[in-house]
Each structure stands twice: as structure tokens, then as C-alpha cells.
Amino acid sequence: MKAMLNTVIIGAGPYGLSVAAHFRHRGIPFRIFGRPMDSWLAHMPKGMKLKSDGFASDIYDPAGAFTLKKFCAERHIEYADTGIPVHLDTFTAYGLAFMERMVPELENKMVVSIDGAEDGFRVTLDDGEVVQARHVVLAIGITHFQHIPKTVMHMPSEGLTHSYAHRDLEKFRGRSVIVLGGGSSAMDMAALLHEGGAEVQLVTRRSTLKFHNKPDGKKRPLWQQLRNPQSGLGPGIKSKFYADLPNIFHYLPRNTRLQIVRTHLGPSGGWFVKDMVVGKVPLFLGYTTEHAEMRGGKIALTLSGKDGSKKEVSADHVIAATGYKVDLERLKFLSSQIRTQLEGDEEIIPLSSSFESSVPGMYFVGVAAADSFGPLMRFAFGAGFAARCVTNAVGKSLSQGRAFVAAPNAVSTMNEEAEKDQEAEIISSR
């Protein structure tokens, strides 16, 4: 019999690391698998800056002992709660430092399958090891959810890619590139490609490009602070509500939640990108792609304008910076039985107030939880709330007397509070 582990965490980005740090503090045995900060290190373009303010770009331990602000102070990196953009390299270095300090148990292994098992789950790793666990926390971020419009997805991969595929843009120097999309990813990609010597065109169905306002650094009068409060999702009463009260958002009617998630904080670029795009990159605003084909070694796109006009553009390569959509069918590592048991449709995973899915013991955090807890879940700022909720839920099941065996590499050091609550005997099985 293999040892039964209490919890497996899958994913080592801001959400996975935050959950692990909270588990470790509470003494909940776990193993965590994944490449640390993989989406940020391998799938975001070099030179990018985060839209989130400094104070909203933390990874969360329960005591707030290692914030981005503290990391930057230690490394003598320029930082401000607002007004100074967080560079991608700074954030990834911070994530790796957080992992080393707060989650040293991380195992750089990939999960290849999750199947249901008696009283839990059977998790198979890429090295052949099989782990049995009572709980599984899926902190997989955007990894599986790249969205490419149907009108271009038939094109060959050598001519069409998603923005997720590009870390180093140097290979596009001297080449022509069309970027599809009107959000932050698209504008970042277009700006960085232009700076890197590519010939860029930006095509978006949006009639105008939107950018965040640059902070002026001035202290606002109290009435302005009350009318337009600051939050981890930006200024505004609605953003303040979504950022601070995701537990209340969870109880809004389903259709209301879905509408808010689809529309609030729509596509927009950071204030620092505007001058890199406007007046420098040719823009095709208000156009959708009607048809795509290879012609003379280039991809030719037929565009349709909102006024009925047609245009044709072509380039050596097309990058779809068209965002991410949750799609359960893309989670091939979940057995077909588990995918069938998950309620909802392909793009929506209904979750309880503790982030538990309709499959008992299986939790989803991050972007997959946005339809249940709001737009907060699309940003690192939501990782603290998610970690607290999941930790409380798993800790409660632990204290209710479910016996388990701590598997190798699991955290098994219990703090005094957890020891008082623990009714089952904890057996180490190295």
C-alpha cells in the first residue's frame, strides 16, 4: 500500500506558492509539484512590465514576512507601492526567492495524470512515481488555456503562434509580424517587437485602445479617495468591491457573476506602454479577422471593419495575443471520469466558498476560479485570499479526525495550534 498524503498542490506560480506557504505555516502535510514561476519565466516576453501596482504584486505567506517591497529592499531594486512599474525580471526573481525561502519543498516535477482513487486521488508524475492524496489543489494558472480565434487557428504553427509561446522576441528582428488583440498582452507584444526591430502591425476588433492612467503621485483629497478608492485591481468602487470582498461576490447570481467577469477590467494596457505603441505601430482598429491563408510564404489576413469595409494585411508571422479561456477539455491530465464529474460546462467550474469543486477534495485556484470569485482571480493579488480559504478548508478536514500518512517529502512538522486540533495520529513513512 502506498502512503496516503494529505494534499498535493499542482502548480508553482503565485497561487501555488501562496497555498504551499500557508499549508506549511499550519503544519498541513503536502507535496507541491511544478516548475517555479514557469508562466512568468518561460512564457512572458522579456522586457515586459506588470500592470499591477507594486503593493498588489505580492506572493503571500500568512505573516506577510516576504513581500515584494521587502525583496526589493534586500536587493536594492527601485520600488514604490504605486507609480513605478514592476519589471518582469524583478517579479520572477522575487517568485524564485519566495520559493527558496517559504516553499523549499517544491519538487520540479510535472503531473501527467490525476485519477480518482478510493478516498482520494492517484497522481502520476513524469518520473513514473504515483502519489495518493486526499486533496488536490490545482493552481495551474493560464498554462492550458491559450485562446486563438477560430478564423486563424487552422494556420500552420510556423506562421501562427499564441503570445504564450514567446519569451525571447529576438528571432523576429527584421521580420514582419501581425499582432492580434487589443489587451495588455497584445500591446506589450507589439511594443516590445517594435523596440526589437520587427515590422509590426496591431489588429484589434476594438475601436479604441485603452490604457491605465499614470499615477500623478499626489495625495488625493478624502472625498476623492472615498468616491474613487484605490484597490489591488485599480481605482474605483467596483474594483474595490471585487478586490476586497470576493467571498461576497461568490454569492451573487450566476449570470451576474459571469457578466462582471467578462466585462470588468476589460482589455487595457499599462500607462507606460502607450507611448511605445501609439504613433509607432500601425493600428487597425475596429477590425476582425474574416479569413486567413498562406500566400507566397506569408500569412495573409482578410479583415472586416465595423463599417463593412475590407482590408488585407500580410506578414511573415502572426501572434495571437488574444488571451485565455478556461476549457476543461484541455486539462487532459484529469481523467475523463473526473472531467465528467466536474459540474458546469466546459468554460465554467462552479466552486464552493472554499474553492472546492463538485469533485470532493479537488480545489481550483487562480484564473479557473474567476467565474466563482470574480476578476480578482485573474491577478496575483487574489492569491492571498485563495490560499487562506483553501488552507482553512483542508485544515478543517484534518482536524475532524481524518487519518492520513505523511508521504516522503511532505511537510509533517505541526505547529502547536495544529497539534491541538489534530485528532488522528500522524505516522511518518519514509
SEPAGU-410241 format. One record per residue (C-alpha): residue number from 1; x, y, z. Coordinates in Angstrom, 2 decimals. Layout:
! SEPAGU-410241
@resi->NUM; X->X; Y->Y; Z->Z
...
! end
This chain:
! SEPAGU-410241
@resi->1; X->0.00; Y->0.00; Z->0.00
@resi->2; X->1.31; Y->3.43; Z->-0.92
@resi->3; X->1.28; Y->6.05; Z->1.80
@resi->4; X->-1.74; Y->8.36; Z->1.70
@resi->5; X->-0.71; Y->12.01; Z->1.57
@resi->6; X->-3.00; Y->14.72; Z->2.83
@resi->7; X->-2.66; Y->17.18; Z->-0.07
@resi->8; X->-0.94; Y->17.61; Z->-3.43
@resi->9; X->-0.52; Y->21.12; Z->-4.88
@resi->10; X->-0.07; Y->21.29; Z->-8.64
@resi->11; X->1.48; Y->24.48; Z->-9.93
@resi->12; X->4.25; Y->26.72; Z->-8.60
@resi->13; X->3.25; Y->30.21; Z->-9.63
@resi->14; X->1.95; Y->32.90; Z->-7.23
@resi->15; X->-1.14; Y->30.87; Z->-6.31
@resi->16; X->0.56; Y->27.51; Z->-5.80
@resi->17; X->3.39; Y->29.03; Z->-3.78
@resi->18; X->0.97; Y->31.04; Z->-1.65
@resi->19; X->-1.14; Y->27.97; Z->-0.84
@resi->20; X->2.00; Y->25.98; Z->0.00
@resi->21; X->3.31; Y->28.73; Z->2.29
@resi->22; X->0.01; Y->28.75; Z->4.16
@resi->23; X->-0.06; Y->24.96; Z->4.44
@resi->24; X->3.50; Y->24.96; Z->5.74
@resi->25; X->2.62; Y->27.53; Z->8.39
@resi->26; X->-0.37; Y->25.50; Z->9.53
@resi->27; X->1.57; Y->22.23; Z->9.50
@resi->28; X->-0.63; Y->20.61; Z->6.85
@resi->29; X->1.35; Y->17.83; Z->5.14
@resi->30; X->1.67; Y->18.37; Z->1.40
@resi->31; X->3.79; Y->17.95; Z->-1.67
@resi->32; X->3.94; Y->20.58; Z->-4.38
@resi->33; X->4.89; Y->19.89; Z->-7.99
@resi->34; X->5.68; Y->22.19; Z->-10.89
@resi->35; X->8.28; Y->24.42; Z->-12.49
@resi->36; X->8.69; Y->27.52; Z->-10.30
@resi->37; X->7.15; Y->30.66; Z->-11.84
@resi->38; X->7.02; Y->28.87; Z->-15.18
@resi->39; X->4.44; Y->31.05; Z->-16.94
@resi->40; X->6.36; Y->34.18; Z->-15.94
@resi->41; X->9.84; Y->32.83; Z->-16.65
@resi->42; X->9.18; Y->30.97; Z->-19.89
@resi->43; X->6.03; Y->32.47; Z->-21.43
@resi->44; X->6.08; Y->36.22; Z->-20.88
@resi->45; X->8.18; Y->38.41; Z->-23.21
@resi->46; X->11.47; Y->39.80; Z->-21.96
@resi->47; X->11.22; Y->43.47; Z->-21.12
@resi->48; X->7.57; Y->43.30; Z->-20.07
@resi->49; X->6.28; Y->45.22; Z->-17.07
@resi->50; X->3.38; Y->44.22; Z->-14.86
@resi->51; X->0.16; Y->46.23; Z->-14.96
@resi->52; X->-0.36; Y->45.56; Z->-11.25
@resi->53; X->0.99; Y->48.11; Z->-8.78
@resi->54; X->3.84; Y->47.12; Z->-6.52
@resi->55; X->1.65; Y->46.68; Z->-3.45
@resi->56; X->-0.65; Y->44.36; Z->-5.46
@resi->57; X->2.14; Y->42.11; Z->-6.75
@resi->58; X->2.99; Y->40.12; Z->-3.64
@resi->59; X->3.12; Y->36.37; Z->-3.21
@resi->60; X->1.53; Y->35.54; Z->0.10
@resi->61; X->2.81; Y->33.92; Z->3.28
@resi->62; X->0.48; Y->34.11; Z->6.30
@resi->63; X->2.60; Y->36.60; Z->8.22
@resi->64; X->3.38; Y->38.83; Z->5.25
@resi->65; X->7.03; Y->38.23; Z->6.05
@resi->66; X->8.32; Y->38.34; Z->2.48
@resi->67; X->6.57; Y->40.93; Z->0.33
@resi->68; X->7.77; Y->42.30; Z->-2.97
@resi->69; X->8.63; Y->45.52; Z->-1.14
@resi->70; X->10.91; Y->43.65; Z->1.28
@resi->71; X->12.51; Y->41.70; Z->-1.55
@resi->72; X->13.28; Y->44.88; Z->-3.48
@resi->73; X->14.73; Y->46.49; Z->-0.35
@resi->74; X->17.03; Y->43.49; Z->0.16
@resi->75; X->18.21; Y->43.58; Z->-3.48
@resi->76; X->18.34; Y->47.39; Z->-3.72
@resi->77; X->15.76; Y->47.41; Z->-6.52
@resi->78; X->13.74; Y->50.56; Z->-7.10
@resi->79; X->10.22; Y->50.08; Z->-5.72
@resi->80; X->7.07; Y->52.03; Z->-4.92
@resi->81; X->3.61; Y->50.88; Z->-3.89
@resi->82; X->2.30; Y->52.80; Z->-6.91
@resi->83; X->3.86; Y->54.79; Z->-9.72
@resi->84; X->6.88; Y->52.59; Z->-10.51
@resi->85; X->6.07; Y->49.65; Z->-12.80
@resi->86; X->7.22; Y->46.22; Z->-11.64
@resi->87; X->9.58; Y->44.71; Z->-14.21
@resi->88; X->9.01; Y->41.09; Z->-15.21
@resi->89; X->12.58; Y->40.16; Z->-14.24
@resi->90; X->12.04; Y->41.64; Z->-10.77
@resi->91; X->8.80; Y->39.71; Z->-10.25
@resi->92; X->10.23; Y->36.39; Z->-11.41
@resi->93; X->13.33; Y->36.82; Z->-9.24
@resi->94; X->11.04; Y->37.59; Z->-6.32
@resi->95; X->8.98; Y->34.47; Z->-7.02
@resi->96; X->12.07; Y->32.27; Z->-7.04
@resi->97; X->13.34; Y->33.88; Z->-3.83
@resi->98; X->9.93; Y->33.36; Z->-2.21
@resi->99; X->10.03; Y->29.71; Z->-3.21
@resi->100; X->13.51; Y->29.19; Z->-1.76
@resi->101; X->12.59; Y->30.91; Z->1.49
@resi->102; X->8.96; Y->29.89; Z->2.02
@resi->103; X->8.44; Y->26.72; Z->-0.02
@resi->104; X->11.76; Y->24.84; Z->-0.19
@resi->105; X->9.81; Y->21.57; Z->-0.57
@resi->106; X->8.87; Y->22.37; Z->-4.18
@resi->107; X->9.61; Y->19.43; Z->-6.48
@resi->108; X->10.40; Y->20.34; Z->-10.07
@resi->109; X->8.29; Y->17.55; Z->-11.48
@resi->110; X->5.27; Y->17.58; Z->-13.77
@resi->111; X->1.98; Y->15.83; Z->-13.18
@resi->112; X->0.95; Y->13.69; Z->-16.14
@resi->113; X->-2.34; Y->12.30; Z->-14.84
@resi->114; X->-4.84; Y->12.52; Z->-11.99
@resi->115; X->-7.32; Y->9.71; Z->-11.47
@resi->116; X->-9.91; Y->9.08; Z->-8.83
@resi->117; X->-8.98; Y->6.55; Z->-6.16
@resi->118; X->-10.55; Y->5.18; Z->-3.02
@resi->119; X->-10.83; Y->8.06; Z->-0.56
@resi->120; X->-8.92; Y->10.47; Z->-2.75
@resi->121; X->-6.82; Y->10.75; Z->-5.89
@resi->122; X->-3.99; Y->8.96; Z->-7.65
@resi->123; X->-1.46; Y->11.44; Z->-9.04
@resi->124; X->1.13; Y->10.20; Z->-11.53
@resi->125; X->4.34; Y->12.20; Z->-12.08
@resi->126; X->6.54; Y->12.44; Z->-15.16
@resi->127; X->9.22; Y->10.30; Z->-13.49
@resi->128; X->6.73; Y->7.45; Z->-13.01
@resi->129; X->6.10; Y->7.99; Z->-9.30
@resi->130; X->2.48; Y->7.57; Z->-8.18
@resi->131; X->1.23; Y->9.63; Z->-5.24
@resi->132; X->-2.06; Y->9.03; Z->-3.45
@resi->133; X->-3.67; Y->12.06; Z->-1.83
@resi->134; X->-6.92; Y->13.00; Z->-0.13
@resi->135; X->-6.91; Y->16.52; Z->-1.59
@resi->136; X->-5.61; Y->18.04; Z->-4.82
@resi->137; X->-5.18; Y->21.80; Z->-5.28
@resi->138; X->-4.94; Y->22.83; Z->-8.94
@resi->139; X->-3.01; Y->26.10; Z->-9.18
@resi->140; X->-2.31; Y->25.73; Z->-12.89
@resi->141; X->-2.80; Y->29.37; Z->-13.86
@resi->142; X->-3.09; Y->30.08; Z->-17.59
@resi->143; X->-0.91; Y->27.16; Z->-18.69
@resi->144; X->-3.59; Y->25.20; Z->-20.55
@resi->145; X->-5.98; Y->27.93; Z->-21.58
@resi->146; X->-4.46; Y->29.86; Z->-24.51
@resi->147; X->-7.21; Y->31.15; Z->-26.79
@resi->148; X->-6.76; Y->31.52; Z->-30.55
@resi->149; X->-9.66; Y->32.81; Z->-32.71
@resi->150; X->-11.30; Y->30.16; Z->-34.88
@resi->151; X->-10.73; Y->32.20; Z->-38.03
@resi->152; X->-6.95; Y->31.75; Z->-37.81
@resi->153; X->-6.41; Y->28.63; Z->-35.70
@resi->154; X->-6.17; Y->26.42; Z->-38.81
@resi->155; X->-2.96; Y->28.13; Z->-39.88
@resi->156; X->0.35; Y->26.22; Z->-39.54
@resi->157; X->2.26; Y->26.70; Z->-36.31
@resi->158; X->5.33; Y->28.02; Z->-38.14
@resi->159; X->3.25; Y->31.02; Z->-39.18
@resi->160; X->0.86; Y->31.42; Z->-36.26
@resi->161; X->1.51; Y->31.22; Z->-32.53
@resi->162; X->-0.07; Y->32.39; Z->-29.30
@resi->163; X->1.71; Y->35.07; Z->-27.28
@resi->164; X->2.19; Y->32.43; Z->-24.56
@resi->165; X->4.80; Y->30.78; Z->-26.82
@resi->166; X->7.17; Y->33.73; Z->-26.77
@resi->167; X->9.73; Y->34.64; Z->-24.16
@resi->168; X->12.55; Y->35.87; Z->-26.43
@resi->169; X->11.41; Y->38.09; Z->-29.32
@resi->170; X->14.87; Y->38.47; Z->-30.85
@resi->171; X->14.05; Y->35.92; Z->-33.58
@resi->172; X->11.56; Y->38.40; Z->-35.04
@resi->173; X->14.13; Y->41.14; Z->-35.60
@resi->174; X->13.90; Y->42.27; Z->-39.22
@resi->175; X->10.72; Y->40.25; Z->-39.84
@resi->176; X->7.13; Y->41.38; Z->-40.29
@resi->177; X->4.64; Y->40.42; Z->-37.56
@resi->178; X->0.92; Y->40.95; Z->-37.12
@resi->179; X->-0.27; Y->41.01; Z->-33.51
@resi->180; X->-3.94; Y->40.16; Z->-32.95
@resi->181; X->-5.65; Y->41.55; Z->-29.86
@resi->182; X->-6.39; Y->44.77; Z->-28.02
@resi->183; X->-5.49; Y->43.96; Z->-24.45
@resi->184; X->-2.40; Y->44.24; Z->-22.32
@resi->185; X->-0.65; Y->41.22; Z->-23.83
@resi->186; X->-1.20; Y->42.47; Z->-27.36
@resi->187; X->0.06; Y->45.97; Z->-26.63
@resi->188; X->3.06; Y->44.68; Z->-24.68
@resi->189; X->3.90; Y->42.32; Z->-27.52
@resi->190; X->3.54; Y->44.98; Z->-30.22
@resi->191; X->5.63; Y->47.49; Z->-28.25
@resi->192; X->8.44; Y->45.06; Z->-27.49
@resi->193; X->8.52; Y->43.69; Z->-31.04
@resi->194; X->8.78; Y->47.24; Z->-32.41
@resi->195; X->11.57; Y->48.07; Z->-29.98
@resi->196; X->13.31; Y->44.85; Z->-31.00
@resi->197; X->13.47; Y->45.74; Z->-34.67
@resi->198; X->10.43; Y->43.91; Z->-36.05
@resi->199; X->7.96; Y->45.42; Z->-38.51
@resi->200; X->4.74; Y->45.27; Z->-36.50
@resi->201; X->1.04; Y->45.77; Z->-37.20
@resi->202; X->-1.63; Y->45.55; Z->-34.49
@resi->203; X->-5.12; Y->44.33; Z->-35.42
@resi->204; X->-7.97; Y->44.53; Z->-32.93
@resi->205; X->-11.75; Y->44.46; Z->-33.08
@resi->206; X->-11.79; Y->47.31; Z->-30.56
@resi->207; X->-12.45; Y->50.78; Z->-31.93
@resi->208; X->-10.05; Y->52.41; Z->-29.47
@resi->209; X->-7.13; Y->51.28; Z->-27.35
@resi->210; X->-7.45; Y->51.81; Z->-23.62
@resi->211; X->-4.61; Y->52.50; Z->-21.21
@resi->212; X->-4.44; Y->52.89; Z->-17.46
@resi->213; X->-3.94; Y->56.41; Z->-16.19
@resi->214; X->-0.46; Y->57.27; Z->-15.00
@resi->215; X->-0.39; Y->57.89; Z->-11.23
@resi->216; X->0.44; Y->61.52; Z->-10.51
@resi->217; X->1.93; Y->60.79; Z->-7.11
@resi->218; X->-0.19; Y->63.44; Z->-5.42
@resi->219; X->-2.15; Y->62.77; Z->-2.26
@resi->220; X->-5.83; Y->62.89; Z->-3.18
@resi->221; X->-8.45; Y->64.70; Z->-1.07
@resi->222; X->-10.51; Y->62.47; Z->1.19
@resi->223; X->-13.65; Y->62.92; Z->-0.89
@resi->224; X->-11.82; Y->61.66; Z->-3.99
@resi->225; X->-10.46; Y->58.68; Z->-2.07
@resi->226; X->-13.98; Y->57.79; Z->-0.96
@resi->227; X->-15.52; Y->58.32; Z->-4.37
@resi->228; X->-12.77; Y->56.57; Z->-6.29
@resi->229; X->-10.89; Y->54.35; Z->-3.78
@resi->230; X->-7.67; Y->52.59; Z->-4.61
@resi->231; X->-7.60; Y->48.78; Z->-4.65
@resi->232; X->-5.47; Y->45.87; Z->-5.73
@resi->233; X->-7.40; Y->45.89; Z->-9.01
@resi->234; X->-7.03; Y->49.61; Z->-9.60
@resi->235; X->-9.17; Y->52.61; Z->-8.64
@resi->236; X->-12.96; Y->52.63; Z->-8.39
@resi->237; X->-15.73; Y->51.49; Z->-6.09
@resi->238; X->-16.48; Y->48.40; Z->-8.18
@resi->239; X->-12.84; Y->47.35; Z->-8.30
@resi->240; X->-12.61; Y->47.90; Z->-4.55
@resi->241; X->-15.58; Y->45.59; Z->-4.01
@resi->242; X->-14.23; Y->42.87; Z->-6.32
@resi->243; X->-10.75; Y->43.10; Z->-4.78
@resi->244; X->-11.74; Y->43.15; Z->-1.11
@resi->245; X->-14.93; Y->41.07; Z->-0.99
@resi->246; X->-14.59; Y->38.04; Z->-3.28
@resi->247; X->-16.39; Y->36.00; Z->-0.62
@resi->248; X->-19.45; Y->38.21; Z->-1.12
@resi->249; X->-19.03; Y->38.19; Z->-4.91
@resi->250; X->-19.30; Y->34.39; Z->-4.71
@resi->251; X->-22.94; Y->34.66; Z->-3.65
@resi->252; X->-24.07; Y->36.93; Z->-6.48
@resi->253; X->-26.41; Y->35.31; Z->-9.04
@resi->254; X->-24.52; Y->33.16; Z->-11.53
@resi->255; X->-25.33; Y->35.24; Z->-14.61
@resi->256; X->-24.36; Y->38.44; Z->-12.78
@resi->257; X->-21.00; Y->36.96; Z->-11.82
@resi->258; X->-20.29; Y->35.80; Z->-15.35
@resi->259; X->-21.19; Y->39.17; Z->-16.84
@resi->260; X->-18.92; Y->41.01; Z->-14.40
@resi->261; X->-16.00; Y->38.67; Z->-15.02
@resi->262; X->-16.40; Y->39.09; Z->-18.78
@resi->263; X->-16.66; Y->42.88; Z->-18.75
@resi->264; X->-14.94; Y->44.39; Z->-15.70
@resi->265; X->-11.33; Y->45.45; Z->-16.25
@resi->266; X->-11.63; Y->44.85; Z->-19.96
@resi->267; X->-8.62; Y->44.87; Z->-22.28
@resi->268; X->-6.30; Y->47.74; Z->-21.46
@resi->269; X->-2.60; Y->48.45; Z->-21.43
@resi->270; X->-0.35; Y->49.84; Z->-18.77
@resi->271; X->0.18; Y->53.59; Z->-18.86
@resi->272; X->3.87; Y->53.03; Z->-19.57
@resi->273; X->3.09; Y->51.20; Z->-22.87
@resi->274; X->1.06; Y->53.94; Z->-24.54
@resi->275; X->4.00; Y->55.94; Z->-25.86
@resi->276; X->5.61; Y->52.73; Z->-27.13
@resi->277; X->2.60; Y->51.87; Z->-29.31
@resi->278; X->0.60; Y->54.94; Z->-30.30
@resi->279; X->2.23; Y->56.74; Z->-33.23
@resi->280; X->4.83; Y->54.00; Z->-33.65
@resi->281; X->2.93; Y->50.82; Z->-34.51
@resi->282; X->0.40; Y->50.78; Z->-37.40
@resi->283; X->-3.03; Y->50.15; Z->-35.87
@resi->284; X->-6.05; Y->48.51; Z->-37.48
@resi->285; X->-8.79; Y->49.38; Z->-35.01
@resi->286; X->-12.32; Y->48.03; Z->-35.26
@resi->287; X->-11.35; Y->45.10; Z->-37.47
@resi->288; X->-11.98; Y->41.38; Z->-37.08
@resi->289; X->-10.19; Y->38.66; Z->-38.99
@resi->290; X->-12.54; Y->37.16; Z->-41.55
@resi->291; X->-10.16; Y->34.82; Z->-43.36
@resi->292; X->-6.54; Y->33.67; Z->-43.18
@resi->293; X->-4.37; Y->31.86; Z->-45.70
@resi->294; X->-0.76; Y->31.24; Z->-46.65
@resi->295; X->0.28; Y->33.17; Z->-49.73
@resi->296; X->3.78; Y->33.46; Z->-51.09
@resi->297; X->5.35; Y->32.32; Z->-47.83
@resi->298; X->3.41; Y->34.86; Z->-45.77
@resi->299; X->0.16; Y->34.77; Z->-43.84
@resi->300; X->-2.48; Y->36.95; Z->-45.47
@resi->301; X->-5.41; Y->38.12; Z->-43.35
@resi->302; X->-8.67; Y->39.47; Z->-44.72
@resi->303; X->-10.05; Y->41.98; Z->-42.24
@resi->304; X->-13.62; Y->43.13; Z->-41.88
@resi->305; X->-14.35; Y->46.56; Z->-40.40
@resi->306; X->-17.34; Y->47.51; Z->-38.32
@resi->307; X->-18.44; Y->49.77; Z->-41.19
@resi->308; X->-18.37; Y->46.86; Z->-43.62
@resi->309; X->-15.04; Y->47.80; Z->-45.18
@resi->310; X->-12.46; Y->45.18; Z->-46.10
@resi->311; X->-8.69; Y->45.28; Z->-45.78
@resi->312; X->-5.93; Y->42.81; Z->-46.37
@resi->313; X->-2.71; Y->42.66; Z->-44.41
@resi->314; X->0.11; Y->40.14; Z->-44.54
@resi->315; X->3.22; Y->39.29; Z->-42.56
@resi->316; X->5.85; Y->36.65; Z->-42.02
@resi->317; X->4.20; Y->35.67; Z->-38.75
@resi->318; X->1.00; Y->36.23; Z->-36.77
@resi->319; X->0.96; Y->36.29; Z->-32.95
@resi->320; X->-2.44; Y->35.83; Z->-31.36
@resi->321; X->-2.27; Y->37.84; Z->-28.15
@resi->322; X->-5.93; Y->37.04; Z->-27.65
@resi->323; X->-5.99; Y->35.97; Z->-24.03
@resi->324; X->-7.04; Y->32.84; Z->-22.21
@resi->325; X->-10.29; Y->30.92; Z->-21.78
@resi->326; X->-10.93; Y->28.20; Z->-19.24
@resi->327; X->-11.63; Y->24.93; Z->-21.03
@resi->328; X->-11.94; Y->21.73; Z->-19.02
@resi->329; X->-11.36; Y->19.61; Z->-22.11
@resi->330; X->-7.81; Y->20.94; Z->-22.30
@resi->331; X->-6.98; Y->19.51; Z->-18.89
@resi->332; X->-6.05; Y->16.16; Z->-20.38
@resi->333; X->-4.13; Y->15.17; Z->-17.25
@resi->334; X->-7.50; Y->14.87; Z->-15.50
@resi->335; X->-9.09; Y->11.51; Z->-16.16
@resi->336; X->-12.22; Y->11.51; Z->-18.30
@resi->337; X->-14.13; Y->10.31; Z->-15.24
@resi->338; X->-13.06; Y->13.37; Z->-13.21
@resi->339; X->-13.83; Y->15.76; Z->-16.08
@resi->340; X->-17.27; Y->14.21; Z->-16.36
@resi->341; X->-17.85; Y->14.58; Z->-12.61
@resi->342; X->-16.97; Y->18.27; Z->-12.65
@resi->343; X->-20.24; Y->20.16; Z->-12.86
@resi->344; X->-20.84; Y->23.11; Z->-15.11
@resi->345; X->-19.94; Y->23.50; Z->-18.77
@resi->346; X->-16.56; Y->23.43; Z->-20.48
@resi->347; X->-15.68; Y->27.03; Z->-19.61
@resi->348; X->-17.12; Y->27.30; Z->-16.09
@resi->349; X->-16.08; Y->25.36; Z->-12.98
@resi->350; X->-18.54; Y->26.05; Z->-10.15
@resi->351; X->-16.74; Y->26.19; Z->-6.81
@resi->352; X->-17.80; Y->26.26; Z->-3.18
@resi->353; X->-16.91; Y->29.13; Z->-0.86
@resi->354; X->-13.71; Y->27.22; Z->-0.06
@resi->355; X->-12.72; Y->26.77; Z->-3.75
@resi->356; X->-13.73; Y->23.10; Z->-3.72
@resi->357; X->-15.21; Y->21.75; Z->-6.94
@resi->358; X->-18.06; Y->19.27; Z->-7.35
@resi->359; X->-15.41; Y->16.54; Z->-7.09
@resi->360; X->-14.85; Y->16.30; Z->-3.30
@resi->361; X->-11.29; Y->17.14; Z->-2.32
@resi->362; X->-10.38; Y->18.83; Z->-5.62
@resi->363; X->-9.78; Y->22.60; Z->-5.44
@resi->364; X->-9.18; Y->25.14; Z->-8.22
@resi->365; X->-7.44; Y->28.48; Z->-7.60
@resi->366; X->-6.38; Y->31.26; Z->-9.95
@resi->367; X->-7.98; Y->32.05; Z->-13.30
@resi->368; X->-10.08; Y->28.85; Z->-13.21
@resi->369; X->-11.83; Y->30.28; Z->-10.13
@resi->370; X->-12.67; Y->33.67; Z->-11.65
@resi->371; X->-16.27; Y->32.81; Z->-12.51
@resi->372; X->-16.88; Y->31.93; Z->-8.86
@resi->373; X->-14.88; Y->34.65; Z->-7.10
@resi->374; X->-14.58; Y->37.43; Z->-9.63
@resi->375; X->-11.91; Y->39.25; Z->-11.66
@resi->376; X->-9.59; Y->39.22; Z->-8.63
@resi->377; X->-8.67; Y->35.64; Z->-9.51
@resi->378; X->-7.04; Y->36.77; Z->-12.76
@resi->379; X->-4.33; Y->38.62; Z->-10.82
@resi->380; X->-1.62; Y->37.64; Z->-8.34
@resi->381; X->-3.38; Y->39.89; Z->-5.81
@resi->382; X->-6.04; Y->37.20; Z->-5.36
@resi->383; X->-3.58; Y->34.53; Z->-4.24
@resi->384; X->-3.72; Y->35.53; Z->-0.56
@resi->385; X->-7.50; Y->35.17; Z->-0.32
@resi->386; X->-7.47; Y->31.84; Z->-2.17
@resi->387; X->-4.66; Y->30.46; Z->-0.01
@resi->388; X->-6.47; Y->31.35; Z->3.21
@resi->389; X->-9.74; Y->29.78; Z->2.09
@resi->390; X->-8.20; Y->26.53; Z->0.87
@resi->391; X->-5.97; Y->26.25; Z->3.94
@resi->392; X->-8.91; Y->26.70; Z->6.28
@resi->393; X->-10.92; Y->24.06; Z->4.41
@resi->394; X->-8.16; Y->21.47; Z->4.28
@resi->395; X->-7.11; Y->22.23; Z->7.86
@resi->396; X->-10.69; Y->21.73; Z->9.00
@resi->397; X->-10.89; Y->18.31; Z->7.39
@resi->398; X->-7.61; Y->17.46; Z->9.07
@resi->399; X->-8.85; Y->18.48; Z->12.49
@resi->400; X->-12.04; Y->16.48; Z->12.08
@resi->401; X->-10.10; Y->13.30; Z->12.57
@resi->402; X->-9.33; Y->12.01; Z->9.08
@resi->403; X->-6.33; Y->9.75; Z->9.46
@resi->404; X->-3.54; Y->10.12; Z->6.93
@resi->405; X->0.06; Y->9.09; Z->6.42
@resi->406; X->2.70; Y->11.67; Z->5.61
@resi->407; X->4.41; Y->10.66; Z->2.39
@resi->408; X->8.12; Y->11.29; Z->1.67
@resi->409; X->8.98; Y->14.97; Z->1.18
@resi->410; X->5.69; Y->16.00; Z->2.75
@resi->411; X->5.72; Y->18.74; Z->5.32
@resi->412; X->4.96; Y->16.97; Z->8.59
@resi->413; X->6.10; Y->19.41; Z->11.23
@resi->414; X->2.95; Y->20.50; Z->13.01
@resi->415; X->2.74; Y->23.76; Z->14.89
@resi->416; X->1.20; Y->23.85; Z->18.34
@resi->417; X->-2.20; Y->25.05; Z->17.16
@resi->418; X->-2.47; Y->22.30; Z->14.56
@resi->419; X->-1.34; Y->19.69; Z->17.08
@resi->420; X->-4.20; Y->20.62; Z->19.40
@resi->421; X->-6.71; Y->20.25; Z->16.57
@resi->422; X->-5.22; Y->17.05; Z->15.19
@resi->423; X->-7.20; Y->14.04; Z->16.38
@resi->424; X->-5.64; Y->11.43; Z->14.13
@resi->425; X->-2.21; Y->10.02; Z->14.67
@resi->426; X->0.35; Y->11.20; Z->12.16
@resi->427; X->2.65; Y->8.44; Z->11.03
@resi->428; X->5.84; Y->9.12; Z->9.12
@resi->429; X->6.56; Y->6.60; Z->6.39
@resi->430; X->9.92; Y->7.22; Z->4.84
! end
